[in-house]
Amino acid sequence: MSREIAGSNSAPLTSELFQASVYKPNQGRIVRQLTALTIWIVVALGCWALYSTLRGTLEAGSLLIPAIPGVLLLAGAWFGYRVVNWPTFADFLIAVEAEMNKVTWPSKDELTRAAIVVIFTIFFLAIALFLFDILWQQVFSFIGVTS
């Protein structure tokens, strides 16, 4: 008996991994592509690290050195493609893109002004904390708590 998430009519990820269909291909396209690309980069870096490790530990000329990371790279590439088309996750990514489209992004001038305010505020707080530190050092030295 399979467990289903309440309110969800999608198949589990294990059965989705062995299909080639694209779920809602025209929705959430940018976020889904960037998510798949990120998964592929992480998998590729992991396979590269594994290849480097195997090259240093196994004997030279062994076919396992490129085979194991190569198979894992192919499996990870397929997983990255399939996971963004898993209905549950794809609906989440579609909702993320819809929410990002609702965001009002600041203009360059607003961004510059806000950055200047933040930088000056941090600078002012750093100076204030420095002065409080000096003050409390003097107070504690005066009453003999510190030397």
URVEN-V760838 format. One line per field, one symbol per residue. phi: phi as a letter, one per 40 degrees, with the letter a starting at -180 (. if undefined). psi: psi as a letter, one per 30 degrees, with the letter a starting at -180 (. if undefined). burial: b if it has 24 or more other C-alpha atoms within 12 Angstrom, else e. A space follows every 50 residues. Layout:
phi = ???
psi = ???
burial = ???
This chain:
phi = .ccbcdgbbcccdccccbbbcbcfccbgcccccccccccccccccccccc dcccccbcccgcccdcccccccccccccccccccbcdccccccccccccc ccccccccccccccccccccccccccccccccccdccccccccgcbc
psi = kkkkkkgkgllleefffglglkkifgkheeeeeeeeeeeeeeeeeeeeee eeeeefelkkfkffefeeeeeeeeeeeeeeeeefgkeeeeeeeeeeeeee ffkjklleeeeeeeeeeeeeeeeeeeeeeeeeeeeeeeeeeefgel.
burial = eeeeeeeeeeeeeeebbeeeeebeeeebbebbbebbeebbeebbeebeeb beeeeeeeeeeeeebeebbeebbeebbbbbbbbbbbbbbbbebbeeeeee eeeeeeeeeeeeeeeeeeeeeeeeeeeeeeeeeeeeeeeeeeeeeee
